[in-house]
Amino acid sequence: MRRVHAWASTALIAVMATATSVAYAAGGEAGLPQLKVGTWPSQLFWLVVIFAIGYAFMARVVTPRIGSVLEERRTRLDEDLTRAHEASAEAAQTRADYEASLDEARNEAAEFARSAANEAQAKADAAEKKAGKRMATKVGKAEAALAEARSEAEGDLTSIAVEAAIDAATQIAGVKATKAEAGKAVKAVAKTIIAQEAV
């Protein structure tokens, strides 16, 4: 664009200088020819010719090129803006999809954690029930064994008490008691002791 203007300006100056020199050579008089009224028609003629040539050159060559450049630039800007809007919409959609997938992953993780906690609680409850049953069985067996041991101990204690009562009656009173009599006496004493402990 600047080259075209420079070329047009140079051409205009050259034409004006040529016209002036031709007019000056024709007149042969000293002074500035553009100030002489006689050279004005020639100057106006060349002004119109140069202006017409410059106008035609600008209208046919320079202005269409400038217009095409501006149109291409505007088209490119429109395409860039369209692409930018599309990229922005795509980025917004991608962000929305990412947030949706993130929420879904959080929900799945929370559901997995809940199911894992429920499963662990169920396993713990089942293990506790099994342990409780085992403990109840063991306690029952231990109580049965304890009751059996107690009954055996009571039987042994009763027989020992009967023998001790027989020996005591023989040594202290000099009376020989039978096992049945000594057993009755021991049972009566035991009932008395149990009654006193209950009070």
PAZAPA-4460 file (N, C-alpha, C; in steps of 0.05 Angstrom, whole numbers, plus 32768, in hexadecimal, padded with zeros to 4 digits):
% residues 199
    n_x    n_y    n_z   ca_x   ca_y   ca_z    c_x    c_y    c_z   seq   type   mol
   8011   7FE8   8000   8000   8000   8000   8012   8019   8000     1      M     A
   8026   8019   8011   8038   8030   8012   8048   8033   7FF8     2      R     A
   804F   801B   7FED   805E   801C   7FD3   804D   8028   7FBD     3      R     A
   8033   8021   7FBD   8021   802C   7FA9   801E   804A   7FAB     4      V     A
   801B   8053   7FC4   8019   8071   7FC8   8033   807F   7FC0     5      H     A
   8049   8073   7FC7   8063   807F   7FC0   8066   807F   7FA2     6      A     A
   805F   8069   7F95   8061   8068   7F78   804F   807D   7F6B     7      W     A
   8036   807F   7F75   8023   8093   7F6A   802D   80AF   7F6E     8      A     A
   8038   80B5   7F86   8042   80D0   7F8B   805A   80D6   7F79     9      S     A
   806C   80C2   7F76   8083   80C7   7F65   807B   80CC   7F48    10      T     A
   8067   80BB   7F3F   805E   80BF   7F24   8051   80DA   7F20    11      A     A
   8042   80E3   7F33   8035   80FD   7F31   8049   8114   7F30    12      L     A
   805D   8112   7F41   8072   8127   7F42   8082   8127   7F27    13      I     A
   8087   810E   7F1D   8096   810D   7F04   8086   8119   7EED    14      A     A
   806C   8113   7EEC   805B   811E   7ED7   8059   813C   7ED9    15      V     A
   8056   8146   7EF1   8054   8163   7EF5   806E   8171   7EEE    16      M     A
   8084   8164   7EF5   809E   8170   7EEE   80A2   8170   7ED0    17      A     A
   809A   815B   7EC3   809D   8159   7EA6   808B   816E   7E98    18      T     A
   8072   8171   7EA2   8060   8184   7E96   806A   81A1   7E9B    19      A     A
   8075   81A5   7EB2   807F   81C0   7EB8   8097   81C7   7EA7    20      T     A
   80A9   81B3   7EA4   80C1   81B8   7E94   80BA   81BC   7E76    21      S     A
   80A6   81AC   7E6D   809D   81B0   7E51   8091   81CB   7E4D    22      V     A
   8080   81D4   7E60   8074   81EE   7E5E   8089   8204   7E60    23      A     A
   809C   8201   7E71   80B1   8215   7E75   80C2   8217   7E5C    24      Y     A
   80C8   81FF   7E50   80D9   81FF   7E38   80CA   820D   7E21    25      A     A
   80B0   8209   7E21   80A0   8215   7E0B   809E   8233   7E0F    26      A     A
   809C   823C   7E27   8099   8259   7E2B   80B3   8267   7E2A    27      G     A
   80C7   825B   7E36   80E2   8267   7E36   80E5   827E   7E48    28      G     A
   80D1   8283   7E58   80D3   829B   7E6A   80DB   8292   7E85    29      E     A
   80E8   82A5   7E93   80F0   829F   7EAF   80D9   82A2   7EC2    30      A     A
   80DC   8294   7EDA   80C6   8296   7EEE   80B9   827B   7EF2    31      G     A
   80A6   827B   7F04   8098   8262   7F0A   8081   825F   7EF6    32      L     A
   8081   8249   7EE7   806D   8246   7ED3   8051   8241   7EDE    33      P     A
   8050   8236   7EF7   8035   8230   7F02   8027   824A   7F0B    34      Q     A
   8036   8260   7F0B   8029   8279   7F13   8021   8289   7EFA    35      L     A
   8028   8280   7EE3   8020   828E   7ECA   8005   8284   7EC1    36      K     A
   7FF3   8295   7EBC   7FD8   828F   7EB4   7FD7   827F   7E9A    37      V     A
   7FEA   8283   7E89   7FEA   8275   7E70   7FEF   8258   7E72    38      G     A
   7FFC   824F   7E88   8002   8232   7E8B   7FEC   8224   7E9B    39      T     A
   7FD9   8233   7EA5   7FC4   8226   7EB6   7FB4   8211   7EA7    40      W     A
   7FAB   8216   7E8E   7F9C   8201   7E81   7FAC   81E7   7E7E    41      P     A
   7FC5   81EA   7E77   7FD6   81D2   7E75   7FD8   81C4   7E90    42      S     A
   7FDD   81D4   7EA5   7FDF   81C8   7EC0   7FC5   81BB   7EC9    43      Q     A
   7FAE   81C8   7EC3   7F95   81BC   7ECB   7F90   81A3   7EBB    44      L     A
   7F98   81A3   7EA1   7F94   818B   7E91   7FA4   8174   7E9D    45      F     A
   7FBD   8178   7EA3   7FCE   8163   7EAE   7FC5   815B   7ECA    46      W     A
   7FBA   816E   7ED9   7FB0   8168   7EF4   7F98   8155   7EF1    47      L     A
   7F86   815B   7EDE   7F6F   8149   7EDA   7F78   812E   7ED0    48      V     A
   7F8B   812E   7EBD   7F95   8114   7EB3   7FA2   8103   7EC9    49      V     A
   7FB4   8110   7ED8   7FC2   8101   7EEE   7FAE   80F8   7F03    50      I     A
   7F9B   810A   7F0A   7F87   8102   7F1E   7F76   80EB   7F14    51      F     A
   7F6E   80EC   7EFA   7F5E   80D6   7EEF   7F6E   80BC   7EEF    52      A     A
   7F87   80BE   7EE7   7F98   80A5   7EE7   7F9B   809B   7F03    53      I     A
   7FA1   80AD   7F16   7FA4   80A4   7F32   7F8A   8099   7F3E    54      G     A
   7F73   80A6   7F36   7F59   809D   7F40   7F53   8081   7F34    55      Y     A
   7F58   807E   7F1A   7F53   8064   7F0D   7F65   804F   7F19    56      A     A
   7F7F   8056   7F1D   7F91   8042   7F29   7F88   803A   7F45    57      F     A
   7F80   804F   7F55   7F77   8049   7F71   7F5D   8039   7F70    58      M     A
   7F4A   8040   7F5E   7F30   8033   7F5D   7F33   8016   7F52    59      A     A
   7F44   8012   7F3E   7F46   7FF8   7F31   7F5A   7FE5   7F3E    60      R     A
   7F6F   7FEF   7F4A   7F84   7FDE   7F54   7F86   7FDF   7F73    61      V     A
   7F8B   7FF6   7F7E   7F91   7FF8   7F9A   7F79   7FF3   7FAC    62      V     A
   7F63   8000   7FA6   7F4B   7FFD   7FB7   7F40   7FE1   7FB7    63      T     A
   7F3E   7FD3   7FA0   7F35   7FB7   7FA2   7F48   7FA5   7FB3    64      P     A
   7F62   7FAA   7FB0   7F74   7F9A   7FC0   7F70   7FA0   7FDE    65      R     A
   7F6E   7FB9   7FE4   7F69   7FC0   8000   7F4F   7FB4   800A    66      I     A
   7F3A   7FB6   7FF8   7F20   7FAB   8000   7F22   7F8D   8004    67      G     A
   7F31   7F7F   7FF2   7F33   7F62   7FF5   7F43   7F5B   800E    68      S     A
   7F57   7F6B   8014   7F67   7F66   802C   7F55   7F6A   8045    69      V     A
   7F46   7F80   8044   7F34   7F85   805B   7F1E   7F70   805E    70      L     A
   7F14   7F67   8047   7EFF   7F52   8047   7F0B   7F38   8052    71      E     A
   7F23   7F32   8048   7F30   7F19   8052   7F36   7F1B   8070    72      E     A
   7F3E   7F33   8078   7F44   7F36   8095   7F2A   7F34   80A5    73      R     A
   7F14   7F40   809B   7EFB   7F3E   80AA   7EF1   7F21   80AA    74      R     A
   7EF4   7F13   8094   7EEC   7EF7   8093   7EFC   7EE6   80A6    75      T     A
   7F16   7EEC   80A7   7F27   7EDD   80BA   7F20   7EE3   80D6    76      R     A
   7F1A   7EFD   80DC   7F12   7F04   80F8   7EF7   7EF7   80FF    77      L     A
   7EE5   7EF6   80EC   7ECB   7EE9   80F2   7ECF   7ECB   80F7    78      D     A
   7EE1   7EBE   80E6   7EE6   7EA2   80EA   7EF4   7E9D   8105    79      E     A
   7F07   7EAF   810C   7F14   7EAC   8126   7F01   7EB0   813D    80      D     A
   7EEF   7EC3   813B   7EDB   7EC7   8150   7EC8   7EAF   8152    81      L     A
   7EC0   7EA4   813A   7EAF   7E8D   813B   7EBD   7E75   8148    82      T     A
   7ED7   7E72   8140   7EE6   7E5C   814C   7EEA   7E60   816A    83      R     A
   7EEE   7E79   8172   7EF1   7E7F   818F   7ED7   7E79   819E    84      A     A
   7EC0   7E80   8192   7EA6   7E7A   819F   7EA2   7E5C   81A1    85      H     A
   7EA9   7E4E   818B   7EA6   7E31   818B   7EB8   7E24   81A0    86      E     A
   7ED1   7E2E   81A1   7EE4   7E23   81B5   7EDB   7E29   81D1    87      A     A
   7ECF   7E41   81D5   7EC5   7E48   81F0   7EAE   7E36   81F8    88      S     A
   7E9B   7E32   81E4   7E85   7E20   81EA   7E8E   7E03   81EF    89      A     A
   7EA2   7DFB   81DF   7EAD   7DE0   81E3   7EBA   7DDD   81FE    90      E     A
   7EC9   7DF2   8206   7ED6   7DF2   8220   7EC1   7DF1   8237    91      A     A
   7EAB   7E01   8234   7E96   7E00   8248   7E89   7DE5   8249    92      A     A
   7E84   7DD9   8232   7E79   7DBE   8232   7E8B   7DA9   823E    93      Q     A
   7EA5   7DAC   8238   7EB9   7D9A   8243   7EBA   7D9D   8262    94      T     A
   7EB9   7DB6   826B   7EB9   7DBB   8288   7EA0   7DAF   8295    95      R     A
   7E89   7DB3   8288   7E70   7DA8   8293   7E71   7D8A   8294    96      A     A
   7E7C   7D7D   827E   7E7F   7D60   827E   7E92   7D57   8294    97      D     A
   7EA8   7D66   8298   7EBB   7D5E   82AC   7EAF   7D60   82C8    98      Y     A
   7EA0   7D76   82CD   7E93   7D79   82E7   7E7E   7D64   82EC    99      E     A
   7E6F   7D5D   82D6   7E5B   7D48   82D9   7E68   7D2D   82DF   100      A     A
   7E7E   7D27   82D0   7E8C   7D0E   82D6   7E99   7D0E   82F2   101      S     A
   7EA2   7D25   82FA   7EAE   7D27   8315   7E98   7D22   832B   102      L     A
   7E80   7D2F   8327   7E6A   7D2A   8339   7E62   7D0C   8339   103      D     A
   7E61   7D01   8321   7E5A   7CE4   8320   7E6F   7CD3   832E   104      E     A
   7E88   7CDA   832A   7E9D   7CCA   8338   7E9B   7CCE   8356   105      A     A
   7E95   7CE6   835F   7E91   7CEB   837C   7E7A   7CDB   8387   106      R     A
   7E64   7CDB   8378   7E4D   7CCB   8381   7E53   7CAD   8382   107      N     A
   7E61   7CA4   836D   7E68   7C87   836D   7E7B   7C81   8384   108      E     A
   7E8E   7C93   838A   7EA0   7C8E   83A0   7E91   7C8E   83BB   109      A     A
   7E7E   7CA1   83BE   7E6E   7CA1   83D6   7E5D   7C88   83D9   110      A     A
   7E51   7C7F   83C2   7E40   7C67   83C3   7E52   7C4F   83C9   111      E     A
   7E6A   7C4E   83BD   7E7C   7C38   83C3   7E84   7C38   83E1   112      F     A
   7E8A   7C50   83EB   7E91   7C51   8407   7E7A   7C49   8419   113      A     A
   7E61   7C51   8412   7E4A   7C48   8422   7E47   7C2A   8421   114      R     A
   7E48   7C1F   8409   7E45   7C02   8406   7E5B   7BF3   8415   115      S     A
   7E74   7BFD   8413   7E8A   7BF0   8421   7E86   7BF2   843F   116      A     A
   7E7C   7C09   8449   7E77   7C0C   8466   7E60   7BF9   846F   117      A     A
   7E4B   7BF7   845E   7E35   7BE5   8465   7E3E   7BC8   8465   118      N     A
   7E4E   7BC1   8451   7E59   7BA6   844F   7E6A   7B9F   8467   119      E     A
   7E7C   7BB3   846E   7E8D   7BAE   8485   7E7D   7BAC   849F   120      A     A
   7E68   7BBD   84A1   7E57   7BBB   84B9   7E48   7BA0   84BA   121      Q     A
   7E3F   7B97   84A2   7E31   7B7D   84A2   7E44   7B66   84A9   122      A     A
   7E5D   7B68   849F   7E71   7B53   84A6   7E77   7B54   84C4   123      K     A
   7E7A   7B6D   84CE   7E80   7B70   84EB   7E69   7B65   84FC   124      A     A
   7E50   7B6B   84F3   7E39   7B60   8502   7E38   7B42   8501   125      D     A
   7E3D   7B37   84E9   7E3D   7B19   84E6   7E53   7B0D   84F8   126      A     A
   7E6B   7B1A   84F7   7E81   7B0F   8508   7E7A   7B12   8525   127      A     A
   7E6D   7B28   852D   7E65   7B2C   8549   7E51   7B17   8551   128      E     A
   7E3D   7B11   853F   7E2A   7AFD   8545   7E37   7AE1   8549   129      K     A
   7E49   7ADB   8536   7E57   7AC1   8538   7E67   7AC0   8552   130      K     A
   7E75   7AD7   8558   7E85   7AD7   8571   7E72   7AD5   8589   131      A     A
   7E5B   7AE2   8588   7E47   7AE0   859E   7E3D   7AC4   85A1   132      G     A
   7E37   7AB6   858B   7E2E   7A9A   858C   7E43   7A89   8598   133      K     A
   7E5C   7A8D   858E   7E72   7A7D   8598   7E76   7A81   85B6   134      R     A
   7E74   7A9B   85BD   7E78   7AA2   85DA   7E61   7A97   85EA   135      M     A
   7E48   7A98   85E0   7E32   7A8D   85EE   7E35   7A6F   85F2   136      A     A
   7E3E   7A62   85DC   7E43   7A45   85DD   7E58   7A3F   85F2   137      T     A
   7E6E   7A4E   85F1   7E84   7A49   8604   7E7A   7A4F   8621   138      K     A
   7E6B   7A65   8624   7E61   7A6C   863E   7E4E   7A56   8648   139      V     A
   7E3D   7A4C   8636   7E2A   7A37   863E   7E39   7A1E   8646   140      G     A
   7E4E   7A17   8636   7E5E   79FF   863D   7E6C   7A04   8658   141      K     A
   7E77   7A1C   865B   7E85   7A22   8674   7E72   7A21   868C   142      A     A
   7E59   7A2C   8688   7E46   7A2B   869D   7E3E   7A0F   86A4   143      E     A
   7E3A   79FF   868E   7E33   79E3   8693   7E4A   79D4   86A2   144      A     A
   7E63   79DA   8698   7E79   79CE   86A6   7E7B   79D7   86C3   145      A     A
   7E76   79F1   86C7   7E77   79FC   86E2   7E61   79F0   86F4   146      L     A
   7E49   79ED   86E8   7E34   79E1   86F7   7E3A   79C4   86FE   147      A     A
   7E45   79B6   86EA   7E4D   799B   86EF   7E63   7999   8705   148      E     A
   7E76   79AC   8702   7E8C   79AC   8716   7E81   79B3   8732   149      A     A
   7E6E   79C6   8732   7E62   79CE   874B   7E52   79B6   8758   150      R     A
   7E43   79A9   8746   7E34   7992   8751   7E46   797C   875B   151      S     A
   7E5C   7978   874C   7E70   7964   8755   7E7D   796E   876F   152      E     A
   7E83   7988   8770   7E90   7992   8788   7E7C   7991   87A0   153      A     A
   7E63   7998   879A   7E4F   7996   87B0   7E4C   7979   87B9   154      E     A
   7E4C   7966   87A5   7E4A   794A   87AD   7E62   7941   87BD   155      G     A
   7E7A   794A   87B4   7E92   7943   87C3   7E92   7951   87DE   156      D     A
   7E89   796A   87DE   7E88   7979   87F7   7E74   796B   880B   157      L     A
   7E5D   7963   8800   7E49   7955   8811   7E55   793B   881C   158      T     A
   7E62   792C   880A   7E6D   7913   8814   7E83   7918   8829   159      S     A
   7E93   792D   8823   7EA9   7934   8836   7E9C   793D   8850   160      I     A
   7E87   794E   884E   7E79   7958   8867   7E6D   7940   8876   161      A     A
   7E61   792D   8867   7E55   7916   8875   7E6B   7906   8883   162      V     A
   7E81   7901   8876   7E97   78F2   8883   7EA2   7902   889B   163      E     A
   7EA4   791D   8897   7EAE   792D   88AD   7E9B   792C   88C5   164      A     A
   7E80   792D   88BE   7E6C   792C   88D4   7E6D   7911   88E2   165      A     A
   7E70   78FC   88D3   7E72   78E1   88E0   7E8B   78E0   88F2   166      I     A
   7EA2   78E9   88E7   7EBA   78E9   88F8   7EB8   78FB   8910   167      D     A
   7EAB   7912   890D   7EA8   7925   8923   7E96   7919   8938   168      A     A
   7E80   790C   8930   7E6D   7900   8943   7E7A   78E9   8951   169      A     A
   7E8B   78DB   8943   7E98   78C4   8950   7EAD   78CE   8963   170      T     A
   7EBD   78E1   895C   7ED3   78EA   896D   7EC9   78FC   8984   171      Q     A
   7EB6   790E   897E   7EAE   7921   8992   7E99   7914   89A5   172      I     A
   7E83   7909   8999   7E6E   78FF   89AA   7E71   78E1   89AF   173      A     A
   7E81   78D4   89A0   7E84   78B8   89A4   7E6C   78A8   8998   174      G     A
   7E5D   78B5   8986   7E46   78A9   897A   7E4E   78A1   895E   175      V     A
   7E46   7889   8956   7E4C   7881   893B   7E33   7886   892A   176      K     A
   7E34   7899   8918   7E1D   78A0   8907   7E20   7893   88EC   177      A     A
   7E09   788F   88DF   7E09   7883   88C5   7E0C   7899   88B0   178      T     A
   7E11   7891   8898   7E14   78A4   8882   7DFA   78B2   887C   179      K     A
   7DE4   78A4   887F   7DCA   78B0   887A   7DC4   78C6   888E   180      A     A
   7DC9   78C0   88A8   7DC4   78D4   88BD   7DD7   78EC   88B9   181      E     A
   7DF0   78E6   88B3   7E03   78FC   88B0   7DFB   790D   8897   182      A     A
   7DF1   7900   8882   7DE9   790E   886A   7DD1   7920   8870   183      G     A
   7DBE   7916   8880   7DA7   7927   8887   7DB0   793F   8897   184      K     A
   7DC2   793B   88AA   7DCC   7951   88BA   7DDB   7965   88AA   185      A     A
   7DEB   795D   8897   7DFA   796F   8885   7DE7   797F   8874   186      V     A
   7DD2   7971   8869   7DBF   797F   8858   7DB0   7994   8868   187      K     A
   7DA8   798E   8881   7D9A   79A1   8892   7DAB   79B9   8897   188      A     A
   7DC5   79B5   889D   7DD8   79CB   88A2   7DDB   79DC   8889   189      V     A
   7DDD   79CF   8872   7DE1   79DD   8859   7DC9   79EE   8853   190      A     A
   7DB1   79E4   8857   7D99   79F4   8853   7D98   7A0C   8865   191      K     A
   7DA1   7A09   887E   7DA2   7A1F   8891   7DB5   7A34   8887   192      T     A
   7DCD   7A2B   887D   7DE1   7A3E   8874   7DD7   7A4D   885B   193      I     A
   7DCA   7A3F   8849   7DBF   7A4B   8830   7DAA   7A60   8837   194      I     A
   7D99   7A59   884B   7D84   7A6B   8853   7D90   7A84   885F   195      A     A
   7DA5   7A81   886F   7DB2   7A98   887C   7DC0   7AAA   8867   196      Q     A
   7DCC   7A9D   8852   7DD9   7AAC   883D   7DC5   7ABC   882C   197      E     A
   7DAD   7AB0   8828   7D98   7ABD   8819   7D8E   7AD6   8827   198      A     A
   7D8E   7AD5   8842   7D85   7AEC   8851   7D9B   7B02   884F   199      V     A
***
